[in-house]
């Protein structure tokens, strides 16, 4: 009985580790996409943000 419980615990930890790695991979992917987007648009995003701040603070 104890051996069966140990086997299922190992299996659970192995699957959990895979899920955690997949989650970290997704997070890194989203960050990379955001960085590439900011880099490709150059100052466009900065000027958009500055205009947005000016509108919000001006209102």
Buried (B, 14 or more C-beta within 10 A) or exposed (E): EEEEEEEEEEEEEEEEEEEEEEEEEEEEEEEEEEEEEEEEEEEEEEEEEEEEEEEEEEE
